């Protein structure tokens, strides 16, 4: 745990995960740096542990969960507005069953 609001799940992650909601305008200290939230961050959502460049992998649990679609600054919210999944949606996999026969 980094502080009461955020946890680092794996040492190689480039995101922190929220474990207690933090509202826009509130500040917290992450790895000795004070950060102000520019949006509400709710439980389970991510913020950048470091600057992440467009195209860089988003690392959570020590593995890539997606790629940045734009530059993301330290402390910024990381979600579907600035990242894309590296995985095929499960409904897409389901619809392809039988197509490969």
Secondary structure, DSSP 8 states (H G I E B T S, - for coil): --SSSEE-SSTT-SEEEESS-B-TT-EEEETTEEEE-SS-B-TT-EEESS-B-TT-EEEETTEEEEEESS-B-TT-EESTTTEEESS--HHHHHHHTTTT-
